[in-house]
Amino acid sequence: MAYDISKQELVNLYELETLNDFAIDFMKAVGATDEEASIIADGLMTASQWWHPGQGQGLEKLFRYQRRIKGGGIIPNAPMEWITDGPSYALLDAANGFGYVAAYRAMHRAIEKAKNTGVAMVGVRRSNHFGIAGYHALQAAKQGLIGWSFTNARAEMAPWGSTQVILGTNPWGIAIPRKDTHAIVLDMALTMSGKGMMRWYQQEGRDMPDNWALTPDGRVTTDPASAMDGPLLPIGEYKGYGLSLITDVLSGVMTGALFGQSVFQDESNYNVGHMMLAVSPSAFMKQDEFDNRLEALVDEIKSAPAIDAKRPVVLPGEIEFQRMSERERDGIPVSKETVEGLRKLAAEIGVDCPL
Ligand SMILES: NC(=O)c1ccc[n+]([C@@H]2O[C@H](COP(=O)([O-])OP(=O)(O)OC[C@H]3O[C@@H](n4cnc5c(N)ncnc54)[C@H](O)[C@@H]3O)[C@@H](O)[C@H]2O)c1
């Protein structure tokens, strides 16, 4: 869903460089190495350029990372270790390190292998929040490979027909490289929306769509407040629930990470699991042939007449890349609430805050 910021007075605008430098300084001050700080900042900047602040994937994440490092749930510069390392598969023990860093390393290992074998799948256990799934998938697309990344997450979705939360929003990022232009990037949670966006609607005094979340006793509602303690609803009803379950099998059960309700429950051992997949189109046909066939499909899609002329048909990821260039020109929105919180936190940990 493409969310709009209807109340501009809720955000401040900043230049990318200001936010990026601050994210790096902040992460280093809480213990990250230079390499870790730059991977995390790059992910947070991509999120800040792509998403609505209510989706909570930009600088908002700094609060959580700092709290988790303090509580021992995230260990900077963790001694990550390869448990298996086969020709087309591998498994990384992230040793409670940063999720962004573990997923980045796992995807780059998958890319390296897929260049030799055509396809590679790399799992991660004992990890943390890996950020936006599309960021990791895009690593592969930048090198001409198809990237697919997914993770399990804290239980917020109930199995279809129940209100008992057991599965996470378990996002998927899939990036398909295109010749000479942006990749197709499908980057999505398996729930219709998230609690952060519900809070944003609440702040704006808006009703939310009735397919975002249920009340704790299972009633349909458009009131964000009454569903705040209820389950988030899956995309595509029972089909999204099925996808979330399968995602937890591949990224949680099969990697040796936690799964189901236990993910993110123990503050000293979050043990999140991820899975990264890289596929080389040239394992199947000549690269040129793939590029031409893909563009033929894109042309068909783009020639579909729009129901509403103001909303032309777009490819997955197109809205985000367009937003990226708009924000480069106009500035990146950060919620005023986040800015205030970061000013306080930066002062506490002794980092200059340019916000
Ligand atoms: N790490 C975690 O635990 C976690 C959990 C949940 C979400 N996330 C991240 O949060 C971010 C936001 O996820 P989301 O599900 O709220 O995103 P979203 O619903 O805003 O967008 C999902 C996808 O739909 C596409 N899309 C939107 N409108 C479209 C249209 N009209 N036509 C074609 N495609 C369209 C977008 O390009 C995007 O690829 C993602 O980066 C996701 O990975 C992370």
The ligand as an SDF file (V2000), in Angstrom:
LIG
                    3D

 44 48  0  0  0  0  0  0  0  0999 V2000
   12.4050   -6.7830    9.3580 N   0  0  0  0  0  0  0  0  0  0  0  0
   11.1500   -6.8750    9.7090 C   0  0  0  0  0  0  0  0  0  0  0  0
   10.8360   -7.5380   10.6820 O   0  0  0  0  0  0  0  0  0  0  0  0
   10.0710   -6.1910    8.9020 C   0  0  0  0  0  0  0  0  0  0  0  0
    8.7380   -6.4870    9.1880 C   0  0  0  0  0  0  0  0  0  0  0  0
    7.7540   -5.8940    8.3950 C   0  0  0  0  0  0  0  0  0  0  0  0
    8.0780   -5.0310    7.3480 C   0  0  0  0  0  0  0  0  0  0  0  0
    9.4100   -4.7760    7.0990 N   0  0  0  0  0  0  0  0  0  0  0  0
    9.7580   -3.8560    5.9930 C   0  0  0  0  0  0  0  0  0  0  0  0
    8.9060   -2.7350    6.0010 O   0  0  0  0  0  0  0  0  0  0  0  0
    8.8400   -2.1940    4.6920 C   0  0  0  0  0  0  0  0  0  0  0  0
    7.4280   -1.8330    4.3510 C   0  0  0  0  0  0  0  0  0  0  0  0
    6.6470   -3.0030    4.0750 O   0  0  0  0  0  0  0  0  0  0  0  0
    5.1060   -2.8750    3.6630 P   0  0  0  0  0  0  0  0  0  0  0  0
    4.5370   -4.2240    3.4690 O   0  0  0  0  0  0  0  0  0  0  0  0
    4.4420   -1.9660    4.6500 O   0  0  0  0  0  0  0  0  0  0  0  0
    5.2300   -2.1100    2.2520 O   0  0  0  0  0  0  0  0  0  0  0  0
    4.0780   -1.5360    1.3020 P   0  0  0  0  0  0  0  0  0  0  0  0
    2.7750   -2.1950    1.5940 O   0  0  0  0  0  0  0  0  0  0  0  0
    4.1110   -0.0500    1.3580 O   0  0  0  0  0  0  0  0  0  0  0  0
    4.5790   -1.9820   -0.1530 O   0  0  0  0  0  0  0  0  0  0  0  0
    4.7010   -3.3510   -0.4660 C   0  0  0  0  0  0  0  0  0  0  0  0
    5.0940   -3.5440   -1.9260 C   0  0  0  0  0  0  0  0  0  0  0  0
    3.9830   -3.2290   -2.7530 O   0  0  0  0  0  0  0  0  0  0  0  0
    4.4090   -2.4510   -3.8500 C   0  0  0  0  0  0  0  0  0  0  0  0
    3.2840   -1.6120   -4.2660 N   0  0  0  0  0  0  0  0  0  0  0  0
    2.6270   -0.6780   -3.5270 C   0  0  0  0  0  0  0  0  0  0  0  0
    1.6440   -0.1170   -4.2380 N   0  0  0  0  0  0  0  0  0  0  0  0
    1.6670   -0.7100   -5.4630 C   0  0  0  0  0  0  0  0  0  0  0  0
    0.9110   -0.5810   -6.6550 C   0  0  0  0  0  0  0  0  0  0  0  0
   -0.1030    0.2890   -6.7380 N   0  0  0  0  0  0  0  0  0  0  0  0
    1.2190   -1.3610   -7.7120 N   0  0  0  0  0  0  0  0  0  0  0  0
    2.2590   -2.2400   -7.6490 C   0  0  0  0  0  0  0  0  0  0  0  0
    3.0090   -2.4190   -6.5450 N   0  0  0  0  0  0  0  0  0  0  0  0
    2.7110   -1.6660   -5.4730 C   0  0  0  0  0  0  0  0  0  0  0  0
    5.5580   -1.6370   -3.3250 C   0  0  0  0  0  0  0  0  0  0  0  0
    6.3910   -1.2240   -4.4020 O   0  0  0  0  0  0  0  0  0  0  0  0
    6.2390   -2.6550   -2.4080 C   0  0  0  0  0  0  0  0  0  0  0  0
    7.1370   -3.4450   -3.1600 O   0  0  0  0  0  0  0  0  0  0  0  0
    9.4880   -3.2190    3.7720 C   0  0  0  0  0  0  0  0  0  0  0  0
   10.7780   -2.7790    3.4600 O   0  0  0  0  0  0  0  0  0  0  0  0
    9.5600   -4.4780    4.6160 C   0  0  0  0  0  0  0  0  0  0  0  0
   10.6430   -5.3230    4.2620 O   0  0  0  0  0  0  0  0  0  0  0  0
   10.3990   -5.3230    7.8440 C   0  0  0  0  0  0  0  0  0  0  0  0
  1  2  1  0
  2  3  2  0
  2  4  1  0
  4  5  1  0
  4 44  2  0
  5  6  2  0
  6  7  1  0
  7  8  2  0
  8  9  1  0
  8 44  1  0
  9 10  1  0
  9 42  1  0
 10 11  1  0
 11 12  1  0
 11 40  1  0
 12 13  1  0
 13 14  1  0
 14 15  2  0
 14 16  1  0
 14 17  1  0
 17 18  1  0
 18 19  2  0
 18 20  1  0
 18 21  1  0
 21 22  1  0
 22 23  1  0
 23 24  1  0
 23 38  1  0
 24 25  1  0
 25 26  1  0
 25 36  1  0
 26 27  1  0
 26 35  1  0
 27 28  2  0
 28 29  1  0
 29 30  1  0
 29 35  2  0
 30 31  1  0
 30 32  2  0
 32 33  1  0
 33 34  2  0
 34 35  1  0
 36 37  1  0
 36 38  1  0
 38 39  1  0
 40 41  1  0
 40 42  1  0
 42 43  1  0
M  CHG  2   8   1  16  -1
M  END
$$$$
